[in-house]
Amino acid sequence: MFGHVTIHKPELKVRDYERYRSYYCGLCRTLGKRYGITGKLLLSYDMTFLAILFSGLYELEGSGERMICLLHPTRRQTGLCNPATEYAADMTMLLTYHKLLDDWEDDRRLTALFTSRWFLCRYRRVRAEYPRQCAAVEDGMHSLSQAERRGETSADVVSGLFGSILSEIFVWHEDEWSDTLREIGFYLGKYIYLADAYVDMEEDRKNRSYNPLWIWYQSRTEEEFHHFCEQQFNLIMSVCARAFERLPILQEAGLLRNILYAGVWTRFYQARNKRMEETHGSI
């Protein structure tokens, strides 16, 4: 479900791209320090965005560490590590653990069950430190799973459930920015859930899996469906962006805007263009 909240590289300056890479590598390094080699496998663009957001809002500089990356062994990478990357790493573990439990409950994947058992002690540590976030994810994932199992036809309802999960993840500290951060997390969560459903539509159709967008698709032509999804997703992200603009962020503001205004659309447009090509032979 993750991977949508990334950069739009063509619109980034070289120094901004290198800055983004330092956060990405810093989160990878933090995951390794806190959760071992397996923790590095959980690295995501979405939680990198969270680390950048909090670094900008709370003006956290952190330390830039030069390191050897197994994926890029010929070049030392700079990883920026600070308390925000630590929080993002813990939230990565939290979300991954419950995603594994959900996979086990839904599809009876043994690998998901065994991996969740492997992560259990690590998850307990996160739960002890962040009980509010963990309780929200536990309740939210349970409600979302129930809604999907009963075949909930309202895309607004199911995406709102995932939005509620992210809304608590996006509040690190209860302070004067909590309400705005919850709003950002809620609408970004709605977008992630629906955009992921859009990308997975063909696979879900073949596997006869639940997809909340079928109700939109069945009542429209192919072109109308793509246009309608784009309109709906634009509405969601416009609310998210307006909430972001209320935050007093100067540090990393350009990088964050690149992600929210352009990067989040990358996978959506790739999927849309592919389906339009398959339908018409051209975009």
C-alpha positions in Angstrom: 0.0 0.0 0.0 3.0 2.3 0.3 5.3 3.8 -2.2 3.2 6.7 -3.5 4.6 9.6 -1.4 7.9 10.1 -3.2 9.7 12.9 -5.1 9.2 14.1 -8.7 12.9 14.0 -9.7 12.7 16.0 -12.9 11.6 19.1 -11.0 14.2 18.8 -8.3 17.6 20.6 -8.3 20.6 18.4 -7.8 21.2 19.7 -4.3 17.6 19.0 -3.3 17.8 15.5 -4.7 20.9 14.9 -2.8 19.2 16.2 0.3 16.3 13.8 -0.2 18.7 10.9 -0.7 20.4 11.8 2.6 17.1 11.5 4.4 16.3 8.2 2.6 19.7 6.8 3.4 19.4 8.1 7.0 16.1 6.3 7.5 17.7 3.1 6.1 20.6 3.4 8.5 18.3 4.1 11.5 16.1 1.1 10.6 19.3 -1.0 10.6 20.4 0.3 13.9 17.1 -0.2 15.6 15.9 -3.4 13.9 18.8 -5.1 12.3 19.3 -6.1 8.7 15.7 -7.1 8.3 14.7 -3.5 9.4 16.4 -2.1 6.3 14.1 -4.1 4.1 11.1 -2.1 5.4 12.5 1.2 4.0 9.8 3.2 2.3 9.4 6.6 0.5 6.3 7.3 2.6 8.1 7.2 6.0 11.0 9.2 4.5 8.5 11.9 3.8 7.4 11.8 7.5 11.0 12.2 8.6 11.5 15.2 6.3 8.2 16.7 7.4 9.1 16.6 11.1 12.7 17.6 10.4 11.4 20.8 8.7 8.6 21.5 11.2 10.8 21.1 14.3 14.0 22.4 12.6 16.0 19.2 13.3 19.4 19.2 11.6 20.8 15.9 12.8 24.1 14.3 11.8 25.2 13.4 8.3 27.0 10.1 8.4 29.0 8.7 5.5 28.4 5.0 5.0 28.8 2.1 2.6 25.5 0.9 1.2 25.1 -2.8 0.1 23.1 -1.6 -2.9 25.7 1.0 -3.9 29.0 -0.5 -2.7 31.3 1.6 -4.9 30.2 4.9 -3.5 29.8 6.2 0.1 26.3 7.5 0.8 25.5 10.3 3.2 22.7 9.4 5.7 21.1 12.2 7.7 20.0 10.8 11.1 18.0 12.7 13.8 15.1 12.1 16.2 12.7 12.4 13.3 14.3 9.5 11.4 14.1 7.5 14.6 10.4 8.2 14.9 9.8 7.3 11.3 11.7 4.0 11.8 9.5 3.1 14.7 6.3 4.0 12.8 7.6 1.8 9.9 7.9 -1.1 12.3 4.4 -0.4 13.7 2.7 -0.3 10.2 4.7 -3.3 8.9 3.8 -5.4 11.9 0.1 -4.8 11.4 0.2 -5.2 7.7 1.7 -8.6 8.2 -1.1 -9.6 10.6 -3.6 -8.3 8.1 -2.0 -10.4 5.3 -2.2 -13.5 7.6 -5.8 -12.9 8.5 -6.9 -12.1 4.9 -4.9 -14.6 2.8 -3.4 -17.0 5.4 0.1 -16.3 4.2 2.5 -18.3 6.3 5.4 -16.0 5.5 3.4 -13.1 6.9 2.6 -15.0 10.1 6.2 -16.1 10.7 7.6 -12.6 9.9 5.1 -11.0 12.3 6.3 -13.4 15.1 9.9 -12.4 14.3 9.0 -8.7 14.7 6.8 -9.2 17.8 9.4 -8.3 20.4 10.4 -5.2 18.4 6.8 -4.2 18.0 6.3 -4.4 21.8 9.1 -2.0 22.3 7.4 0.5 19.9 4.1 0.0 21.6 5.6 0.8 25.0 7.0 4.1 23.7 4.0 5.1 21.5 0.8 3.7 23.0 -1.5 6.2 21.3 -0.2 5.6 17.8 -0.2 1.8 18.3 -3.8 1.8 19.6 -4.9 3.8 16.7 -3.3 1.5 14.2 -4.6 -1.6 15.9 -8.2 -0.3 16.0 -8.0 1.2 12.5 -6.6 -1.9 10.9 -9.3 -4.0 12.5 -12.1 -1.7 11.3 -10.5 -1.5 7.8 -10.2 -5.3 7.6 -13.9 -5.7 8.6 -15.0 -3.2 6.1 -13.1 -4.9 3.3 -14.4 -8.3 4.2 -18.0 -7.1 4.1 -17.4 -5.6 0.7 -17.9 -2.0 1.7 -18.9 -0.1 -1.5 -18.1 3.4 -0.3 -14.6 4.4 -1.3 -14.9 7.4 1.1 -15.6 5.1 4.1 -12.7 2.7 3.6 -10.2 5.3 2.6 -11.3 7.3 5.6 -10.5 4.4 7.9 -6.9 4.3 6.5 -6.7 8.1 6.7 -7.6 7.9 10.4 -4.7 5.5 10.9 -2.2 7.8 9.3 -3.6 10.8 11.1 -2.3 9.5 14.4 1.0 8.4 12.9 1.4 12.0 11.7 1.2 13.4 15.2 4.6 12.9 16.9 4.0 15.2 19.8 0.7 16.7 21.1 1.3 20.4 20.5 0.0 23.4 18.7 0.5 21.7 15.3 -1.3 18.4 16.2 -4.6 19.2 14.5 -3.0 20.4 11.3 -0.7 17.3 11.2 -3.7 15.0 11.8 -5.5 16.7 8.8 -2.4 16.2 6.6 -2.1 12.5 7.6 -5.8 11.9 7.2 -6.1 13.2 3.6 -2.7 11.8 2.6 -3.9 8.4 4.0 -7.1 8.6 1.9 -5.1 9.4 -1.2 -2.6 6.5 -0.6 -5.4 4.0 -0.1 -7.4 5.1 -3.2 -4.4 5.6 -5.4 -3.2 2.1 -4.4 -6.6 0.7 -5.3 -6.4 2.4 -8.7 -2.9 1.0 -9.4 -4.0 -2.5 -8.4 -7.4 -2.6 -10.2 -6.4 -5.0 -13.0 -4.6 -7.4 -10.6 -7.6 -7.3 -8.2 -10.0 -8.0 -11.1 -8.0 -11.1 -12.1 -7.7 -12.3 -8.5 -11.3 -11.3 -7.7 -10.0 -9.3 -4.7 -11.7 -6.5 -3.0 -11.3 -3.1 -4.6 -13.3 0.0 -3.5 -13.1 1.6 -6.9 -15.2 -1.0 -8.7 -18.4 1.0 -8.0 -16.9 4.0 -9.7 -15.7 1.9 -12.6 -18.8 0.0 -13.3 -21.0 3.1 -13.8 -18.6 4.9 -16.2 -16.8 4.5 -19.5 -13.1 3.8 -19.3 -12.2 7.4 -20.0 -14.8 8.8 -17.6 -13.4 6.5 -14.9 -9.9 7.8 -15.2 -11.0 11.4 -15.3 -13.3 10.9 -12.3 -10.5 9.3 -10.3 -8.2 12.1 -11.1 -10.8 14.7 -10.0 -11.5 12.9 -6.8 -7.8 12.4 -6.0 -7.1 16.1 -6.8 -9.8 17.2 -4.3 -8.2 15.0 -1.6 -4.7 16.2 -2.2 -5.8 19.9 -2.4 -7.1 19.7 1.2 -3.9 17.9 2.3 -1.8 20.6 0.6 -3.8 23.5 2.1 -3.3 22.0 5.6 0.5 21.6 4.9 0.7 25.3 3.9 -0.5 26.3 7.4 2.6 24.9 9.0 5.5 27.3 9.6 8.0 25.3 7.6 11.0 26.9 6.0 13.6 24.1 6.2 12.9 21.5 3.5 9.8 23.4 2.4 10.7 23.1 -1.3 11.4 19.4 -1.0 8.1 18.7 0.8 6.1 20.7 -1.8 7.8 18.7 -4.6 6.5 15.5 -3.0 3.0 16.8 -2.1 2.3 18.7 -5.4 4.0 16.4 -7.9 5.7 13.3 -6.5 2.5 11.7 -5.1 1.1 11.6 -8.6 3.9 9.6 -10.2 2.5 6.1 -9.7 -1.1 7.2 -10.5 -0.1 8.7 -13.9 2.1 5.8 -14.7 -0.9 3.4 -14.1 -3.3 5.7 -15.9 -1.1 6.2 -19.0 -0.5 2.4 -19.2 -4.3 1.7 -19.1 -5.1 4.4 -21.6 -2.4 3.0 -24.0 -3.9 -0.4 -23.7 -7.3 0.9 -24.4 -6.6 3.4 -27.2 -3.1 2.6 -28.3 -2.0 6.1 -27.3 -2.5 8.6 -24.5 
